[in-house]
Amino acid sequence: MDRRTVYVIAALMGVVITALLHVSVTGVRGYEAVGGEFLFLSLPLWVWVVECLVDRR
């Protein structure tokens, strides 16, 4: 699988997970706020970091 494809999939997963978690935790909080669920938007960064650590040449 191409690297760009992996990053695009990770980015889409981050957006979907963030949206689902935001709806869920807003119900728990009882008010609109920004919290740790937005860290999932950095999922492509973490995929890249793991790739760099695993593929050390």
Secondary structure by P-SEA (a helix, b strand, c coil): ccaaaaaaaaaaaaaaaaaaaaaaaaaaacbbbbcccccccaaaaaaaaaaaaaacc
